[in-house]
Each structure stands twice: as structure tokens, then as C-alpha cells.
Amino acid sequence: MKQVYIVHENHPKLLLLFAGWAADETPFKQYRPKGMDYMVCYDYRTLDFDKSIFDRYQRVNVVTWSMGVWVGSLILSNIPQNKILSIAFNGSISPIDNLEGIPLKTYQATLDGLTPASLQKFLRRMCKDSDAYKAFMEITPRRNFDEIKEELRLIKEQYFEMHGSIEKKDIYNEKDEDKFQEYYDKYNYEYDYVFIGNNDRIFPPENLRINNQSPVHSNVILTDNAHYDEPMFRFLLQDMWEMTVDDFICHLKTINIDETIEE
């Protein structure tokens, strides 16, 4: 994967963003987290990651989005948590899953039918409305189409290689079951805060809620955000780092649209 600094001024803290599929740094270059270096990670055709950055900073704050929620969980599962604050937004640690992520048939249909035209439809579905889509088109990623189609294919291949196939779950396969258990034991990462957008049309919100039903998850916040939502990114990548703890908690209460979820 690519690791690109947006701010590299030798601050003692780093804000690390794991972006989604087909992303690059372009939509996220406008943000300036206070008192931090800032790095964007993307291009998951490989999952290679330079973990030495965790040794260079006193604290690393991690924001993950979309497919980056899964990729971030792979990295963070093997990092000491004493100096990490981690946040997930509109993504799943089980990204291709009929109950907890994008259903397999939906993912495969997107891959099989991906063209420049269908990619634009996908980007439109990411946004809340036509105005949000037009604004996103001004800062849309600048990556080659063949490259991002390859990325979509390789994400699936890498996930199933580690996790085991879900295509024949009605047929017991000891090898797949062993692989899944090994994967679960190693990568079942719990984010500190999980934001789920009720208007997400990429990852079904009900699946994301199932993915975060663990009793450990007391900090799940259901919002009215779309899959890509610029105001939420402005909060997660800039504004929240200027808030006091009390202001942060109050803000979570104002955006949580589900009173049944503990805060």
C-alpha cells in the first residue's frame, strides 16, 4: 500500500488515515489536524505497511474508512495499544460478508461489471445527494482505472486467502474453518470508536451494526451520514483534535441518532 504524508513537520503525534478502495490522498489533503503530522494510506493491492512509524511518534491517532477499516484492523491488531486511539467510519473488519459487510454477490457484481461509467455510479452512491457528489468530483481521486479494478479484485483475493472462503458456508470444510479461527484469533480488532452512517449505500448499515455487536463496543455512534460525507471527514480529520474531551463527548451526543446505543 502507499503511505503518503500530507503534513510532515516532526510533531510528536501522528494522525493516520486508512482510506477506502479506489482512494488516494486527493480528497483528504485539505485537512490539518492540530499539532500532528498527518499520513494517508491507500492502494490495497498489497497489504505491505511500514510499521516503523509507530516507533517514531509518542502517539498515533488512527482514522479508518470503508475498506480501510479492514486494512487498519490487520495493522493495528499487531501494534501495542498503549499509544493508539482508533476510529472506524462506515466500514467493517469483515468487509466481504453477507451479514457483517458488503454481501459477496454485491461485491462480485461490482467487480464483474466495473467500467469507468459504473465507477461514476458507485461514486454517486457514496455521496448523500447531488450537491455532495458535485463537490466530491472536484476532489475525486486521480488514479488509473485499471489499477483500481485490480485493487478491487486483489482485496477479495487477499481477504479470502487469510479468512477462508464464505462462498460455500453450507458445506463444512475443516481447512476453511481452521483458517477462519486462526484469522479471527489474530485480527479480531476492536476500535475505540465506531461511526455508522445510516445513509450508507455501500456498506449496509444493518450489517455494520451486526459487525459491532460485541459487548466491548460501548462507543458505537449511529449517524445520518452517507458513505462518503465531507462534514464527517472534517470532524474526524481536523475539528475533533481541537476539542476538549467534554466538547467531544457532547458532540457525539448530538450526532448519535440512535438512543439505544450506549455512548
Secondary structure as UniProt FT lines:
FT   STRAND          2..7
FT   STRAND          13..18
FT   TURN            21..22
FT   HELIX           26..28
FT   TURN            29..30
FT   TURN            34..35
FT   STRAND          36..42
FT   TURN            44..45
FT   TURN            51..52
FT   HELIX           53..56
FT   STRAND          59..65
FT   HELIX           67..76
FT   TURN            77..78
FT   HELIX           81..83
FT   STRAND          84..89
FT   TURN            98..100
FT   HELIX           104..112
FT   HELIX           116..126
FT   HELIX           130..137
FT   HELIX           145..163
FT   TURN            167..170
FT   HELIX           174..187
FT   STRAND          193..199
FT   HELIX           205..211
FT   TURN            215..216
FT   STRAND          220..226
FT   HELIX           230..237
FT   HELIX           239..242
FT   HELIX           245..255
FT   TURN            259..260
//
